[in-house]
Amino acid sequence: MATIIDGRKLAADLNAETAQRVADLKKRGIVPGIAVILVGDDPASVIYTRNKDRKAKKLGIRSILKRFPADARQSEVLASIQEFNNDDQINAILVQSPLPDQLDETSLVQAIDPAKDVDGFHPLNVGKLYANEEGNYPIPCTPRGIMTMLNKYQVPVAGSNVVIIGRSNLVGKPMLSLLTNANATVTMINHLTADPQYYTKNADLLIVGVGHPKFVQAKDIKPGATVIDVGINRQSDGHLVGDVDFDQVKTVADKITPVPGGVGPVTIATLMQQTVDLAEWSEQDAARKAVNC
């Protein structure tokens, strides 16, 4: 029977560390700040952004939740982003997806100051991750959180055979870069891949994010593998399930994340962690500029 990777416990530990870092910054007169922009009233997004706002405030982070109606114009949202770009009290900015059809999400993400891009989606930060550049820059929070999970549960990465199912910009592609940078051998497959089981049955580590409930079954898993389920799917009875058939796969895997209670809590905790990172990096940049003046 697999070891269950407890995302809630990991998130609690991360949040405790973040709260301490916030307290230390406040002693130096710095209060980390995050601004979340929500357009429309998508129920999941409303809940998610509200949870982010509450968690930030609980940790001592200054939090602004800026809401726009579903018919908001591109120029209005861009103006709000620019306002936060110019606000020295805001270190982190994110635009909550999904967005209404009339808005160009790519342009909005590109308008965020890369130094405040807490989601790590700006092309400059994506390129730095892909190139494995040294230095400080934000990384997409779900992949970064998964790397934290693997480290905490001592899952080998370097030299391991890793398979990622799903090629999204949010998870799959940055996950590929992080794992490659960590010296794993990585294969990315998708719904058009011929004979996907050929790949999954040979994976020491399987990361699944395709948005299909119980897509991965026990027969797809190499015995003793670690399985990370990024999917969240709401069933007709209201229950949440992942992209992995948890009850089946836990009898074959060595380690597995549950849904809920796995990747989700760690993603939000990582968002808070990265907000504080951005505040600290901003302080360091200001100090360097002062020395060079």
C-alpha contacts under 8 A as a table, 3 or more apart, distances in Angstrom:
res1	aa1	res2	aa2	distance
1	M	250	K	5.92
1	M	251	T	4.80
1	M	252	V	6.85
1	M	253	A	7.25
1	M	254	D	7.07
2	A	250	K	5.02
2	A	251	T	6.22
2	A	252	V	7.02
2	A	253	A	5.37
2	A	254	D	4.48
2	A	255	K	4.89
2	A	256	I	6.43
3	T	254	D	6.11
3	T	255	K	4.62
3	T	256	I	6.42
4	I	255	K	5.89
4	I	256	I	5.28
4	I	257	T	5.87
4	I	258	P	6.94
5	I	149	M	7.69
5	I	153	Y	7.49
5	I	255	K	6.59
5	I	256	I	5.77
5	I	257	T	4.94
5	I	258	P	7.20
5	I	262	G	6.63
6	D	9	K	5.51
6	D	10	L	6.40
6	D	257	T	7.03
6	D	258	P	7.71
6	D	261	G	6.70
6	D	262	G	5.96
7	G	10	L	5.05
7	G	11	A	5.95
7	G	149	M	7.82
7	G	257	T	7.43
7	G	261	G	5.34
7	G	262	G	4.07
7	G	263	V	5.89
7	G	264	G	7.35
7	G	265	P	5.90
7	G	266	V	5.75
8	R	11	A	5.05
8	R	12	A	6.14
8	R	261	G	5.60
8	R	262	G	6.73
8	R	265	P	5.72
8	R	266	V	7.05
9	K	12	A	5.07
9	K	13	D	6.30
10	L	13	D	5.15
10	L	14	L	6.20
10	L	149	M	7.50
10	L	266	V	6.61
11	A	14	L	5.02
11	A	15	N	5.97
11	A	265	P	5.70
11	A	266	V	4.80
11	A	268	I	7.88
11	A	269	A	5.37
11	A	270	T	7.96
12	A	15	N	5.09
12	A	16	A	6.17
12	A	269	A	7.81
13	D	16	A	5.17
13	D	17	E	6.44
14	L	17	E	5.17
14	L	18	T	6.16
14	L	269	A	6.20
14	L	270	T	7.51
14	L	273	Q	7.37
15	N	18	T	4.87
15	N	19	A	6.02
15	N	59	L	7.28
15	N	269	A	5.87
15	N	272	M	7.54
15	N	273	Q	7.45
16	A	19	A	5.16
16	A	20	Q	6.38
17	E	20	Q	5.22
17	E	21	R	6.32
18	T	21	R	5.04
18	T	22	V	6.14
18	T	59	L	7.16
18	T	272	M	7.11
18	T	273	Q	5.68
18	T	276	V	7.18
19	A	22	V	5.04
19	A	23	A	6.21
19	A	59	L	4.98
19	A	60	G	6.76
20	Q	23	A	5.03
20	Q	24	D	6.23
21	R	24	D	5.01
21	R	25	L	6.22
21	R	276	V	7.40
22	V	25	L	5.11
22	V	26	K	6.18
22	V	31	V	7.04
22	V	32	P	7.03
22	V	59	L	7.33
22	V	60	G	6.46
22	V	61	I	7.07
22	V	276	V	6.91
23	A	26	K	5.11
23	A	27	K	6.51
23	A	60	G	7.58
24	D	27	K	5.28
24	D	28	R	7.00
25	L	28	R	5.21
25	L	29	G	6.53
25	L	30	I	5.14
25	L	31	V	6.53
25	L	32	P	7.90
25	L	280	E	7.93
26	K	29	G	4.79
26	K	30	I	4.81
26	K	31	V	5.56
27	K	30	I	7.31
30	I	279	A	7.94
31	V	60	G	7.82
31	V	61	I	6.45
31	V	62	R	6.62
31	V	89	Q	7.43
31	V	279	A	7.93
32	P	61	I	5.31
32	P	62	R	6.05
32	P	89	Q	7.21
32	P	90	I	6.97
32	P	91	N	6.27
32	P	275	T	6.85
32	P	276	V	5.86
32	P	279	A	5.42
33	G	61	I	5.62
33	G	62	R	4.36
33	G	63	S	5.74
33	G	64	I	7.93
33	G	89	Q	5.87
33	G	90	I	4.39
33	G	91	N	5.21
33	G	92	A	6.33
33	G	275	T	7.22
33	G	279	A	7.68
34	I	56	A	7.92
34	I	61	I	7.26
34	I	62	R	6.23
34	I	63	S	4.98
34	I	64	I	6.34
34	I	90	I	5.53
34	I	91	N	5.95
34	I	92	A	4.53
34	I	93	I	5.85
34	I	275	T	6.68
35	A	63	S	5.90
35	A	64	I	4.67
35	A	65	L	5.94
35	A	66	K	7.16
35	A	84	F	7.26
35	A	90	I	6.67
35	A	92	A	6.18
35	A	93	I	4.89
35	A	94	L	6.56
36	V	49	T	7.21
36	V	63	S	7.85
36	V	64	I	6.25
36	V	65	L	4.93
36	V	66	K	6.06
36	V	93	I	5.97
36	V	94	L	5.12
36	V	95	V	5.98
36	V	96	Q	6.95
37	I	65	L	6.09
37	I	66	K	4.80
37	I	67	R	5.97
37	I	68	F	7.74
37	I	93	I	7.84
37	I	94	L	6.30
37	I	95	V	4.78
37	I	96	Q	6.04
38	L	45	S	7.62
38	L	46	V	7.70
38	L	49	T	7.48
38	L	65	L	7.30
38	L	66	K	6.15
38	L	67	R	4.82
38	L	68	F	6.19
38	L	95	V	6.41
38	L	96	Q	5.43
38	L	97	S	7.99
39	V	67	R	5.84
39	V	68	F	4.62
39	V	69	P	5.76
39	V	70	A	5.63
39	V	72	A	7.14
39	V	96	Q	7.50
39	V	99	L	6.37
39	V	100	P	7.30
40	G	67	R	7.59
40	G	68	F	6.16
40	G	69	P	4.85
40	G	70	A	3.72
40	G	71	D	7.45
40	G	99	L	7.48
40	G	100	P	7.10
41	D	45	S	7.25
41	D	46	V	6.21
41	D	69	P	7.50
41	D	70	A	6.83
42	D	45	S	5.30
42	D	46	V	6.10
42	D	98	P	7.97
43	P	46	V	5.14
43	P	47	I	6.36
44	A	47	I	5.27
44	A	48	Y	6.03
45	S	48	Y	4.95
45	S	49	T	5.91
45	S	96	Q	6.99
45	S	97	S	7.27
45	S	98	P	7.72
46	V	49	T	5.45
46	V	50	R	6.08
47	I	50	R	5.16
47	I	51	N	6.15
48	Y	51	N	5.16
48	Y	52	K	6.28
49	T	52	K	4.97
49	T	53	D	6.13
49	T	65	L	7.56
49	T	96	Q	7.54
50	R	53	D	5.08
50	R	54	R	6.19
50	R	65	L	7.98
51	N	54	R	5.14
51	N	55	K	6.01
52	K	55	K	5.18
52	K	56	A	6.07
52	K	268	I	6.87
53	D	56	A	5.27
53	D	57	K	6.31
53	D	63	S	5.92
53	D	64	I	7.24
53	D	65	L	6.74
54	R	57	K	5.27
54	R	58	K	6.09
55	K	58	K	5.03
55	K	59	L	6.29
56	A	59	L	5.24
56	A	60	G	6.40
56	A	61	I	4.97
56	A	62	R	6.93
56	A	63	S	6.17
56	A	272	M	6.53
57	K	60	G	5.02
57	K	61	I	5.16
57	K	62	R	6.21
57	K	63	S	6.23
58	K	61	I	7.39
62	R	90	I	7.95
68	F	72	A	6.07
68	F	77	V	7.91
69	P	72	A	5.49
70	A	100	P	6.36
71	D	100	P	7.57
71	D	102	Q	7.85
72	A	76	E	6.67
72	A	77	V	7.28
73	R	76	E	5.35
73	R	77	V	6.72
73	R	102	Q	7.51
73	R	103	L	7.08
74	Q	77	V	5.40
74	Q	78	L	6.13
74	Q	102	Q	7.58
74	Q	103	L	5.56
74	Q	104	D	7.19
75	S	78	L	5.05
75	S	79	A	6.03
76	E	79	A	5.16
76	E	80	S	6.42
77	V	80	S	5.09
77	V	81	I	6.33
77	V	108	L	7.67
78	L	81	I	5.06
78	L	82	Q	6.20
78	L	108	L	6.36
78	L	111	A	7.09
79	A	82	Q	5.10
79	A	83	E	6.17
80	S	83	E	5.00
80	S	84	F	6.39
81	I	84	F	5.21
81	I	85	N	6.09
81	I	93	I	7.70
81	I	108	L	7.84
81	I	111	A	6.99
81	I	112	I	6.30
82	Q	85	N	4.84
82	Q	86	N	6.29
82	Q	111	A	7.42
82	Q	112	I	7.39
83	E	86	N	5.32
83	E	87	D	6.30
84	F	87	D	4.89
84	F	90	I	6.33
84	F	93	I	7.26
85	N	88	D	7.91
85	N	90	I	7.57
85	N	93	I	7.98
85	N	112	I	6.73
85	N	113	D	5.90
85	N	116	K	7.40
87	D	90	I	5.56
88	D	91	N	7.20
90	I	93	I	7.46
90	I	116	K	7.94
91	N	115	A	7.85
91	N	116	K	5.35
91	N	275	T	6.67
91	N	278	L	5.86
91	N	279	A	5.53
91	N	282	S	7.68
92	A	116	K	4.44
92	A	117	D	6.02
92	A	118	V	5.13
92	A	275	T	5.61
92	A	278	L	6.79
93	I	112	I	7.07
93	I	116	K	5.65
93	I	117	D	5.68
93	I	118	V	5.90
93	I	119	D	7.92
94	L	117	D	6.65
94	L	118	V	6.33
94	L	119	D	6.32
95	V	108	L	7.76
95	V	109	V	7.31
96	Q	99	L	7.27
99	L	103	L	6.55
99	L	105	E	7.04
100	P	103	L	5.89
101	D	104	D	7.70
104	D	107	S	5.58
104	D	108	L	6.48
105	E	108	L	5.03
105	E	109	V	6.15
106	T	109	V	5.28
106	T	110	Q	6.19
107	S	110	Q	5.07
107	S	111	A	6.17
108	L	111	A	5.10
108	L	112	I	6.89
109	V	112	I	5.53
109	V	121	F	6.85
109	V	122	H	5.90
110	Q	113	D	7.80
110	Q	122	H	5.53
110	Q	123	P	7.01
112	I	116	K	6.84
112	I	117	D	6.12
112	I	122	H	7.30
113	D	116	K	5.28
113	D	117	D	6.20
114	P	117	D	4.95
114	P	122	H	6.09
114	P	124	L	6.79
114	P	125	N	6.74
115	A	137	Y	7.17
115	A	138	P	7.83
115	A	278	L	7.12
116	K	278	L	6.73
117	D	120	G	5.44
117	D	121	F	6.90
117	D	122	H	6.54
117	D	138	P	6.70
118	V	138	P	5.92
118	V	139	I	7.60
118	V	140	P	7.69
118	V	271	L	7.02
118	V	274	Q	6.43
118	V	275	T	6.28
118	V	278	L	7.58
119	D	138	P	6.91
119	D	139	I	6.60
119	D	140	P	4.98
119	D	141	C	6.11
119	D	271	L	7.47
120	G	125	N	5.86
120	G	126	V	6.67
120	G	137	Y	7.77
120	G	138	P	4.82
120	G	139	I	4.45
120	G	140	P	4.59
120	G	141	C	7.47
121	F	125	N	6.64
121	F	126	V	6.12
121	F	139	I	7.71
121	F	140	P	6.61
121	F	169	N	7.99
121	F	170	L	7.79
122	H	125	N	5.42
122	H	126	V	6.17
123	P	126	V	4.89
123	P	127	G	5.97
124	L	127	G	5.21
124	L	128	K	6.34
125	N	128	K	5.02
125	N	129	L	6.25
125	N	137	Y	6.36
125	N	138	P	6.62
125	N	139	I	7.25
126	V	129	L	5.25
126	V	130	Y	6.19
126	V	139	I	7.71
126	V	174	P	7.62
127	G	130	Y	5.03
127	G	131	A	6.04
128	K	131	A	5.12
128	K	132	N	5.92
128	K	133	E	5.19
128	K	137	Y	7.74
129	L	132	N	4.91
129	L	133	E	6.37
129	L	139	I	7.22
129	L	174	P	7.50
129	L	177	S	6.61
129	L	178	L	7.36
130	Y	133	E	7.87
130	Y	174	P	7.63
130	Y	177	S	5.47
132	N	177	S	7.87
132	N	181	N	6.32
136	N	281	W	7.21
138	P	274	Q	6.92
138	P	278	L	7.70
139	I	143	P	7.73
139	I	144	R	6.41
139	I	174	P	7.87
140	P	143	P	5.94
140	P	144	R	6.25
140	P	170	L	6.69
140	P	171	V	7.49
140	P	174	P	6.92
141	C	144	R	5.06
141	C	145	G	5.87
141	C	267	T	5.57
141	C	268	I	7.68
141	C	270	T	5.70
141	C	271	L	5.77
141	C	274	Q	7.87
142	T	145	G	5.01
142	T	146	I	6.18
142	T	170	L	7.62
142	T	171	V	6.44
142	T	263	V	7.27
142	T	264	G	7.92
142	T	266	V	7.58
142	T	267	T	4.85
142	T	270	T	7.57
143	P	146	I	5.02
143	P	147	M	6.33
143	P	171	V	5.83
143	P	174	P	6.56
143	P	175	M	5.18
143	P	178	L	7.62
144	R	147	M	5.16
144	R	148	T	6.41
144	R	175	M	7.94
144	R	178	L	7.97
144	R	267	T	7.98
144	R	270	T	7.22
145	G	148	T	4.97
145	G	149	M	6.31
145	G	263	V	7.35
145	G	266	V	5.63
145	G	267	T	5.50
145	G	270	T	5.77
146	I	149	M	4.93
146	I	150	L	6.24
146	I	228	I	7.88
146	I	263	V	6.90
146	I	266	V	7.77
147	M	150	L	5.11
147	M	151	N	6.19
147	M	178	L	7.99
148	T	151	N	5.13
148	T	152	K	6.10
149	M	152	K	5.17
149	M	153	Y	6.12
150	L	153	Y	5.32
150	L	154	Q	5.88
150	L	155	V	4.94
150	L	156	P	7.53
150	L	157	V	7.89
151	N	154	Q	4.96
151	N	155	V	6.20
152	K	155	V	7.85
155	V	226	T	7.59
156	P	159	G	7.80
156	P	160	S	6.57
157	V	160	S	5.23
157	V	179	L	7.20
157	V	182	A	6.74
157	V	183	N	7.11
157	V	184	A	5.51
158	A	182	A	5.80
158	A	183	N	4.60
158	A	184	A	4.61
158	A	185	T	7.87
159	G	183	N	6.06
159	G	184	A	4.87
159	G	185	T	6.25
160	S	184	A	5.18
160	S	185	T	5.98
160	S	204	D	6.15
160	S	205	L	7.32
161	N	184	A	6.44
161	N	185	T	5.03
161	N	186	V	6.21
161	N	187	T	7.99
161	N	202	N	7.31
161	N	203	A	5.26
161	N	204	D	5.28
161	N	205	L	6.56
162	V	184	A	6.74
162	V	185	T	5.97
162	V	186	V	4.76
162	V	187	T	6.28
162	V	203	A	5.31
162	V	204	D	5.94
162	V	205	L	4.77
162	V	206	L	5.92
162	V	207	I	7.81
163	V	186	V	5.81
163	V	187	T	4.84
163	V	188	M	5.77
163	V	189	I	7.33
163	V	199	Y	6.90
163	V	200	T	6.39
163	V	203	A	5.75
163	V	205	L	6.41
163	V	206	L	5.01
163	V	207	I	6.37
164	I	167	R	7.78
164	I	172	G	6.53
164	I	176	L	7.54
164	I	186	V	7.47
164	I	187	T	6.28
164	I	188	M	4.72
164	I	189	I	6.25
164	I	206	L	6.00
164	I	207	I	4.79
164	I	208	V	5.99
164	I	209	G	7.84
165	I	172	G	7.34
165	I	188	M	5.97
165	I	189	I	5.04
165	I	190	N	5.57
165	I	206	L	7.73
165	I	207	I	6.25
165	I	208	V	4.85
165	I	209	G	5.97
165	I	210	V	6.52
166	G	171	V	7.87
166	G	172	G	5.47
166	G	188	M	7.02
166	G	189	I	6.31
166	G	190	N	5.23
166	G	191	H	7.83
166	G	208	V	6.62
166	G	209	G	5.26
166	G	210	V	5.11
167	R	171	V	7.22
167	R	172	G	4.34
167	R	173	K	5.58
167	R	188	M	6.96
167	R	189	I	7.40
167	R	190	N	6.80
168	S	171	V	5.54
168	S	172	G	4.91
168	S	173	K	5.98
169	N	172	G	6.27
169	N	173	K	5.37
169	N	174	P	6.71
170	L	173	K	7.17
170	L	174	P	7.00
171	V	174	P	5.81
171	V	175	M	5.74
171	V	209	G	7.38
172	G	175	M	5.11
172	G	176	L	6.13
172	G	188	M	7.68
172	G	209	G	7.32
173	K	176	L	5.06
173	K	177	S	6.54
174	P	177	S	5.05
174	P	178	L	6.21
175	M	178	L	5.15
175	M	179	L	6.10
176	L	179	L	5.38
176	L	180	T	6.00
176	L	186	V	6.70
176	L	188	M	7.48
177	S	180	T	5.13
177	S	181	N	5.95
178	L	181	N	5.11
178	L	182	A	6.24
179	L	182	A	4.90
179	L	183	N	6.48
179	L	184	A	5.48
179	L	185	T	7.83
179	L	186	V	7.05
180	T	183	N	5.10
180	T	184	A	5.24
180	T	185	T	6.64
180	T	186	V	6.51
181	N	184	A	7.50
187	T	199	Y	7.83
189	I	192	L	7.87
189	I	193	T	5.83
189	I	196	P	7.16
190	N	193	T	5.42
190	N	210	V	7.89
193	T	196	P	5.77
195	D	198	Y	5.66
195	D	199	Y	7.72
196	P	199	Y	5.50
196	P	200	T	6.40
197	Q	200	T	4.93
197	Q	201	K	5.65
197	Q	220	D	5.48
198	Y	201	K	5.77
198	Y	202	N	6.92
199	Y	202	N	5.51
199	Y	203	A	6.56
200	T	203	A	5.15
200	T	206	L	6.90
200	T	220	D	5.89
200	T	221	I	5.97
200	T	222	K	7.03
201	K	220	D	5.59
201	K	221	I	4.97
201	K	222	K	4.56
202	N	221	I	7.82
202	N	222	K	5.90
203	A	206	L	5.93
203	A	221	I	7.58
203	A	222	K	6.32
203	A	225	A	6.75
204	D	222	K	7.06
204	D	224	G	7.51
204	D	225	A	4.74
204	D	226	T	6.37
205	L	225	A	5.60
205	L	226	T	4.80
205	L	227	V	5.99
205	L	228	I	7.79
206	L	225	A	7.24
206	L	226	T	6.24
206	L	227	V	4.86
206	L	228	I	6.18
207	I	227	V	6.00
207	I	228	I	4.70
207	I	229	D	6.10
207	I	230	V	7.26
208	V	227	V	7.74
208	V	228	I	6.26
208	V	229	D	5.09
208	V	230	V	5.77
208	V	231	G	6.95
208	V	243	D	6.57
208	V	244	V	7.40
209	G	229	D	6.61
209	G	230	V	4.92
209	G	231	G	5.13
209	G	243	D	6.69
210	V	231	G	6.62
210	V	243	D	6.74
211	G	231	G	5.49
211	G	232	I	6.92
211	G	233	N	6.80
211	G	242	G	7.99
211	G	243	D	6.23
212	H	215	F	5.49
212	H	231	G	7.44
212	H	233	N	7.18
212	H	242	G	7.76
212	H	243	D	5.35
213	P	231	G	7.57
213	P	232	I	7.78
213	P	233	N	5.90
213	P	241	V	6.33
213	P	242	G	5.59
213	P	243	D	4.49
213	P	244	V	6.82
213	P	245	D	7.67
214	K	217	Q	6.80
214	K	241	V	7.36
214	K	242	G	6.17
214	K	243	D	4.53
214	K	244	V	4.35
214	K	245	D	4.27
214	K	246	F	7.60
215	F	243	D	5.09
215	F	244	V	5.61
215	F	245	D	6.93
216	V	220	D	6.31
216	V	221	I	8.00
216	V	243	D	6.39
216	V	244	V	4.64
216	V	245	D	5.99
217	Q	220	D	5.46
217	Q	221	I	7.19
217	Q	244	V	6.47
217	Q	245	D	5.49
217	Q	248	Q	6.58
217	Q	249	V	6.13
218	A	221	I	5.49
218	A	245	D	7.43
218	A	248	Q	5.39
218	A	249	V	4.44
218	A	250	K	7.97
218	A	251	T	7.71
218	A	252	V	6.44
221	I	225	A	6.96
221	I	249	V	7.29
221	I	252	V	7.04
221	I	253	A	7.13
222	K	225	A	5.56
222	K	252	V	7.45
222	K	253	A	7.27
223	P	252	V	5.10
223	P	253	A	5.56
223	P	254	D	7.32
224	G	252	V	6.39
224	G	253	A	4.67
224	G	254	D	4.32
224	G	255	K	7.62
225	A	252	V	7.77
225	A	253	A	4.90
225	A	254	D	5.40
225	A	255	K	6.84
226	T	253	A	5.93
226	T	254	D	5.64
226	T	255	K	4.62
226	T	256	I	5.80
227	V	253	A	6.84
227	V	255	K	6.24
227	V	256	I	4.72
227	V	257	T	6.67
228	I	256	I	5.89
228	I	257	T	5.39
228	I	263	V	7.74
229	D	242	G	6.23
229	D	243	D	6.22
229	D	244	V	6.18
229	D	256	I	7.63
229	D	257	T	5.92
229	D	258	P	7.18
229	D	259	V	7.37
229	D	262	G	7.76
229	D	263	V	7.18
230	V	242	G	6.99
230	V	243	D	7.18
230	V	263	V	6.10
230	V	264	G	7.71
231	G	241	V	7.62
231	G	242	G	4.59
231	G	243	D	4.87
231	G	244	V	7.82
231	G	259	V	7.77
232	I	240	L	6.34
232	I	241	V	5.86
232	I	242	G	4.88
232	I	243	D	7.02
232	I	259	V	6.89
232	I	260	P	7.58
233	N	240	L	5.45
233	N	241	V	5.24
233	N	242	G	5.88
233	N	243	D	7.51
234	R	237	D	7.98
234	R	238	G	5.79
234	R	239	H	5.65
234	R	240	L	4.53
234	R	241	V	6.42
235	Q	238	G	5.19
235	Q	239	H	5.29
235	Q	240	L	6.12
235	Q	241	V	7.18
236	S	239	H	7.42
240	L	259	V	6.79
240	L	260	P	6.60
241	V	244	V	7.95
241	V	259	V	5.61
241	V	260	P	7.09
242	G	245	D	7.13
242	G	246	F	7.58
242	G	258	P	7.64
242	G	259	V	5.38
242	G	260	P	7.72
244	V	249	V	7.29
245	D	248	Q	5.64
245	D	249	V	5.96
246	F	249	V	5.22
246	F	250	K	5.81
246	F	258	P	6.85
247	D	250	K	5.74
247	D	251	T	7.26
248	Q	251	T	5.86
248	Q	252	V	7.51
249	V	252	V	5.34
249	V	253	A	6.02
250	K	253	A	5.28
250	K	254	D	7.52
250	K	255	K	7.51
250	K	256	I	6.55
253	A	256	I	6.67
257	T	261	G	7.71
257	T	262	G	4.93
257	T	263	V	6.96
258	P	261	G	5.78
258	P	262	G	4.95
258	P	263	V	7.96
259	V	262	G	5.70
259	V	263	V	7.77
260	P	263	V	7.93
260	P	264	G	7.07
261	G	264	G	6.49
261	G	265	P	6.40
262	G	265	P	6.51
262	G	266	V	7.16
263	V	266	V	5.36
263	V	267	T	6.16
264	G	267	T	5.20
264	G	268	I	6.71
265	P	268	I	5.40
265	P	269	A	6.26
266	V	269	A	4.96
266	V	270	T	5.93
267	T	270	T	5.04
267	T	271	L	6.25
268	I	271	L	4.99
268	I	272	M	6.47
269	A	272	M	5.19
269	A	273	Q	6.18
270	T	273	Q	4.78
270	T	274	Q	5.96
271	L	274	Q	5.15
271	L	275	T	6.17
272	M	275	T	5.07
272	M	276	V	6.54
273	Q	276	V	5.35
273	Q	277	D	6.30
274	Q	277	D	4.68
274	Q	278	L	6.17
275	T	278	L	5.22
275	T	279	A	6.49
276	V	279	A	5.00
276	V	280	E	6.19
277	D	280	E	5.13
277	D	281	W	6.05
278	L	281	W	5.06
278	L	282	S	6.03
279	A	282	S	5.11
279	A	283	E	6.29
280	E	283	E	5.06
280	E	284	Q	6.26
281	W	284	Q	4.99
281	W	285	D	6.12
282	S	285	D	5.07
282	S	286	A	6.16
283	E	286	A	5.14
283	E	287	A	6.23
284	Q	287	A	5.08
284	Q	288	R	6.26
285	D	288	R	5.14
285	D	289	K	6.22
286	A	289	K	5.15
286	A	290	A	6.18
287	A	290	A	5.10
287	A	291	V	6.34
288	R	291	V	5.17
288	R	292	N	6.29
289	K	292	N	5.10
289	K	293	C	6.16
290	A	293	C	5.31
